């Protein structure tokens, strides 16, 4: 009799312990810890084939009020190409470690149907105060292109490109919009140069300001042959989701993996192309331009268009330096594109050894700052990590059920 009383007395205590376990589950399974890039061995992104990358950088243009100012357009093509950068931000290591501002022109005939001189000018890349009615930032980065009557008549344009040409697979996102007059292109793309058109490697997002404002173009270049014939499989045209147009702020994302390129807008996939997927190390480029050709269209004198960017978030693999370990990371990435939630985590070789610390840029609560998903040497997938904790609620409920029968 005394034993039965003691058992019943222990029941509330056991039940309390089990309910405490259940209430603590979110801490065990669903609350990754904010961390720093330097503490991450790999970065995993959601919904891509090659899920793991070794590098990450976040560029925030939203609070750079000390650099804000819109420079007057330079109207002479010679002065435009040799102009200085527009603020000290573009001489800071934050910028110059990764980016450089273009100053080349198309006088050598980059495109066969170009009808106007185009000059990329550092003067067209600047930090601008956000004058929106309900601004979501204090400032943003602007790339400007404008038609000028001359003499001589020319198109002043803007381009930024990565210092490194060693990006080999990446996930890049930008909060951006395109505004302005018809006859221009704004773009985000990877690019590997070749003197032979057929050997060019490029994947790009292009917005044509002469198009309807909800249409975008995604292409794995080249999209035409030396004879001028279109390659239909190279391009996919898409529509902005949820009734948006490209004059509205939206998060544009490219995932370049060994087998495919995928494009997203505000988290929704809008294009997926496995034809002519780039294979080799490339640059990352953003620009705003026009050359008067059939693709861009011909801007009216003094008209202008702008690519405006609040932030850029990039995680990638690189061929710039080889790891000290014996294994070749880049070849493994190419061969093992099934890693991540749908396959085993690749035990990556780095200067510090295998990739024991895995971070996410998608699950973070602080934009641009990764969270640590796990920090150990276990070969677990994200799915296995979830499965590990998923049995606990069922076990706890079953234990409560057994106790209630006693």
GIMO-V624058 format. One record per pair of residues at least 12 apart in sequence whose ideal C-beta (glycine too) atoms are under 8 Angstrom apart, sorted by the first residue. I is the first residue (numbers start at 1). J is the second residue. If there is no record, write none. Layout:
# GIMO-V624058
I,J  I,J
This chain:
# GIMO-V624058
7,406  11,403  11,406  14,399  14,403  15,400  15,403  18,396  18,399  18,400  21,392  21,396  22,392  22,393  22,396  25,389  25,392  25,393  28,389  28,392  29,385  29,386  29,388  29,389  29,390  32,360  32,363  32,364  32,371  32,372  32,373  33,371  33,372  34,364  34,365  34,366  34,369  34,370  34,371  34,372  35,359  35,369  35,370  35,371  35,372  36,369  36,370  37,56  37,57  37,359  37,370  39,357  39,359  39,372  40,56  40,357  40,358  40,359  40,370  40,372  41,54  41,348  41,350  41,352  41,354  41,355  41,356  41,357  41,358  42,54  42,348  42,355  42,357  42,358  42,359  43,55  43,56  43,315  43,358  43,359  43,360  43,361  43,370  44,340  44,358  44,359  44,360  44,373  44,382  45,171  45,255  45,315  45,360  45,361  45,362  46,360  46,362  46,363  47,255  47,262  47,269  48,171  48,255  48,257  48,262  48,340  49,255  49,257  49,258  49,259  49,260  49,337  49,338  49,340  50,169  50,257  50,258  50,333  50,337  50,339  50,340  51,339  51,340  51,341  52,339  52,340  52,345  52,346  52,348  52,355  52,358  53,169  53,170  53,171  53,315  53,316  53,317  54,316  54,317  54,318  54,329  54,348  54,350  54,355  55,314  55,315  55,316  55,317  55,318  56,314  56,315  56,316  56,359  56,361  56,370  57,98  57,313  57,314  58,311  58,312  58,313  58,314  58,367  58,368  58,369  59,94  59,98  59,311  59,312  59,313  59,314  60,310  60,311  60,368  61,127  61,137  61,139  61,140  61,141  61,309  61,310  61,311  61,312  62,136  62,137  62,138  62,139  62,140  62,310  62,311  63,137  63,138  63,139  64,89  64,127  64,138  64,139  65,129  65,138  65,139  67,87  67,88  67,89  67,127  67,139  68,127  68,128  68,129  68,138  68,139  69,86  69,87  69,126  69,127  69,128  70,126  70,128  70,142  71,86  71,123  71,126  73,123  73,124  73,144  73,146  73,148  73,156  73,304  74,121  74,123  74,156  75,148  75,150  77,105  77,117  77,119  77,150  77,152  77,154  77,156  80,119  80,121  80,123  80,154  80,156  81,103  81,104  81,105  81,119  81,120  81,121  82,103  83,103  83,121  83,122  83,123  84,122  84,123  85,101  85,122  85,125  86,122  86,123  86,125  86,126  86,127  87,126  87,127  89,127  90,122  90,125  96,163  97,163  98,162  98,163  98,164  99,160  99,161  99,162  99,163  100,160  100,161  100,162  100,163  101,122  101,125  101,158  101,159  101,160  102,120  102,122  102,158  102,159  102,160  102,161  102,287  103,119  103,120  103,121  103,122  104,120  104,159  105,117  105,118  105,119  105,120  106,118  106,291  110,291  111,291  111,293  111,295  112,228  113,293  113,294  113,295  114,291  114,292  114,293  115,291  115,292  115,293  115,298  116,147  116,153  116,154  116,155  116,290  116,291  116,292  116,298  117,152  117,153  117,154  117,155  118,154  118,155  118,156  118,157  118,289  118,290  118,291  119,154  119,155  119,156  119,157  120,157  120,158  120,159  120,287  120,289  121,156  121,157  121,158  123,156  124,143  124,144  124,145  124,146  124,156  124,157  124,158  124,288  125,141  125,142  125,143  125,144  125,158  125,160  126,141  126,142  126,144  127,139  127,140  127,141  127,142  128,140  128,141  128,142  128,308  136,249  136,310  137,310  140,308  140,309  140,310  141,308  141,309  141,310  142,306  142,307  142,308  142,309  143,158  143,159  143,160  143,186  143,286  143,287  143,288  143,306  143,307  143,308  143,309  144,156  144,158  144,288  144,304  144,305  144,306  145,157  145,158  145,180  145,184  145,288  145,289  145,290  145,299  145,304  145,305  145,306  146,299  146,302  146,303  146,304  146,305  147,183  147,290  147,299  147,300  147,301  147,302  147,303  147,304  148,301  148,302  149,301  149,302  153,301  155,289  155,290  155,291  155,292  155,299  157,287  157,288  157,289  157,290  158,287  158,288  158,289  158,307  159,285  159,286  159,287  159,288  159,289  160,285  160,286  160,287  161,191  161,283  161,284  161,285  161,286  162,283  162,284  162,285  164,283  164,318  164,320  165,192  165,281  165,282  165,283  166,281  166,318  166,319  166,320  167,190  167,281  167,282  167,283  167,284  167,316  167,317  167,318  168,280  168,281  168,282  168,316  168,317  168,318  168,319  168,330  168,333  169,256  169,257  169,258  169,316  169,317  169,333  170,190  170,254  170,255  170,256  170,284  170,314  170,315  170,316  170,317  171,253  171,254  171,255  171,256  171,314  171,315  171,316  171,361  172,188  172,253  172,254  172,284  172,312  172,313  172,314  172,315  172,316  173,251  173,252  173,253  173,254  173,312  173,313  173,314  174,188  174,251  174,252  174,253  174,286  174,309  174,310  174,311  174,312  174,313  175,249  175,250  175,251  175,309  175,310  175,311  176,188  176,249  176,250  176,252  176,307  176,308  176,309  176,310  177,246  177,247  177,248  177,249  177,250  177,307  177,308  178,207  178,209  178,246  178,247  178,305  178,306  178,307  178,308  179,247  179,305  179,306  179,308  180,209  180,303  180,304  180,305  180,306  181,209  181,299  181,300  181,303  181,304  181,305  182,209  182,210  182,297  182,299  182,303  183,209  183,210  183,290  183,292  183,296  183,297  183,298  183,299  183,300  183,303  183,305  184,208  184,209  184,288  184,289  184,290  184,296  184,297  184,299  184,304  184,305  185,206  185,207  185,208  185,209  185,287  185,288  185,289  185,290  185,295  185,296  186,206  186,207  186,209  186,287  186,288  186,305  186,306  186,307  187,204  187,205  187,206  187,207  187,285  187,286  187,287  187,288  187,289  187,307  188,204  188,205  188,252  188,254  188,284  188,285  188,286  189,202  189,203  189,204  189,205  189,206  189,284  189,285  189,286  190,202  190,203  190,204  190,254  190,256  190,278  190,282  190,283  190,284  190,285  191,204  191,282  191,283  191,284  191,285  192,278  192,280  192,281  192,282  192,283  197,222  197,224  197,225  197,226  198,222  198,225  198,226  200,221  200,222  201,221  201,276  201,278  201,279  201,280  201,282  202,219  202,220  202,221  202,222  202,278  202,282  203,218  203,219  203,220  203,221  203,254  203,256  203,261  203,273  203,277  203,278  204,217  204,218  204,219  204,221  205,217  205,218  205,252  205,254  205,263  206,218  206,219  207,246  208,295  208,296  208,297  209,297  209,305  210,297  213,240  213,245  213,246  213,247  214,239  214,240  214,243  214,244  214,245  214,246  215,237  215,238  215,239  215,240  216,237  216,238  216,239  216,240  216,246  216,265  216,270  217,235  217,236  217,237  217,238  218,235  218,236  218,237  218,238  218,261  218,263  218,270  218,271  218,273  219,234  219,235  219,236  219,273  220,234  220,261  220,273  220,275  220,276  220,277  220,278  221,234  221,276  222,234  222,276  223,235  231,276  233,273  233,275  233,276  234,273  234,275  234,276  236,271  236,272  236,273  238,263  238,265  238,270  238,271  239,270  240,265  240,270  241,265  241,266  241,268  241,270  242,266  242,268  244,265  244,266  249,310  250,265  250,266  251,264  251,265  251,266  251,267  252,264  252,265  253,265  253,267  256,277  256,278  257,277  257,337  258,277  258,279  258,333  258,334  258,337  259,274  259,277  259,337  260,272  260,273  260,274  260,277  261,273  261,277  261,278  281,318  281,319  284,314  286,307  286,309  287,307  288,305  288,306  288,307  290,305  311,367  311,368  313,361  313,367  313,368  315,361  317,329  317,330  317,333  323,349  323,350  323,351  324,351  325,349  325,350  325,351  325,353  326,349  327,349  329,348  329,349  329,350  332,346  332,348  332,349  333,346  340,381  340,382  341,381  341,382  341,383  342,381  342,383  343,381  344,379  344,381  345,358  345,379  345,380  345,381  347,379  354,377  356,375  356,376  356,377  357,372  357,374  357,375  358,372  358,373  358,374  358,375  359,371  359,372  359,373  360,373  373,385
